[in-house]
Structures are given as structure tokens and as C-alpha cells.
Amino acid sequence: MFCLLNPVNIVSCNAIIFNKFKHLTMSNYNEIYEQRPWLGQYSPGIPANIDTNEYPTAKVFIEEMLEKYSKNPGFYNMGKWLTFKQVDTYSKNLAAYLHYRGLKPGDKVAIMMPNILQSPISIFAVIRAGLVVVNTNPLYTPRE
């Protein structure tokens, strides 16, 4: 089964940021990895690295972080904040809806939306439901 989510009919793991690099090879991986300017934006106490042995799946990681930081502001867009608790609640509801619609673990869900508040909700919901996130660019042309 295949599902397409977009901001109109909703109530979209980590990627390598290539920056100026055209491609990633094993020989330049460390060079790219060491240039992480976004770390300067992290709040005190936020680790620069995640111990992947601590979290067996992305779902476990997401659920633990949403619980741990539930009272904190989580996402901001266009003058509105969502707390991690709100994202937790909304993504659980959307995950349940996806199951209700008949999607089964392993099914792919295309998420086509810009970086808005519905994006993390959708991505987390798809992962929580055991589905596969397929991010698509809303600026794709029909040919693409």
C-alpha cells in the first residue's frame, strides 16, 4: 500500500548534509563529518552525538525523546510553537489513523510538504506506525 500525506489532508532518518560537497565517499567522510557548524546552535547539555547502541530503532529514540522533553518547546514555524508533548500526541493520533486506513508495517508513505509544523508530526507518525518514510520535494515538477 502507498499513502501520500500533504498539509491539506492532514488534520514526513537522519540525512547527511552535503553543504558544498558534491558527493560522499569513504575517503572524505571524516572531513565532512568534522565540519558540523550546526553544533554551535545546540543548547547546553545537548549531545553532539547519539549513541546508536542505546536505541535499537528510530521509533524507540523518537518516543524516548518526546517523553523526556515533553514540557519543552519543540518546533517553531510561522509564529507558532508546538511542545514535544503536542507532537507526541498528534503523531500518535496520526499513526493510529494510518493503521485504521489499512497501512501495514513496511508500507511506504510519501510525505510531500515544506518544513512546517506538520512535517515532524507526519515523519514521527509514519515511523511509529512501522511504516517507511519517503520524503518528496513539494517543488518537484510533474516529470520528476
ABEGO torsion letter per residue (X at the ends): XBBBBBAAABXXXBBBBAEABABBBAAAAAAAAABBAAAAABBBGBBABBBAAABABAAAAAAAAAAAAAABBABBBGGBBBBAAAAAAAAAAAAAAAAAAGBBBGBBBBBBBBBBAAAAAAAAAAAAAGBBBBBBBAABBAAX
